[in-house]
Amino acid sequence: QSPQRLMAAREKLYELLINCIPAQVILKTLVMELLNSLDDSIKGEVITWAAFYEHRISLGSKEIFHLEAFIAKFMAIYKKYLADLFA
């Protein structure tokens, strides 16, 4: 949950996009994998934001921006969840 981790994720996203994997497939697969390891209390919020960014992907032309924004949003949600959990 740092800028370096976000940059590493961005590089992986670029690699997937360059290999012609659709952004919607990337987002859906990412969300499904995240949901497998998340607590039920934050699953709804993650799904809501995934739907938001999926819609943005369909409207926009720079898919990487929306995928990266979803990952950053997820990092913020998860960081808040951990802070609340251990507070």
Summary of the structure (lengths in Angstrom):
residues: 87
radius of gyration: 13.1
end to end distance: 18.1
largest distance: 43.1
contacts: 221
relative contact order: 0.16
helix: 85%
strand: 0%
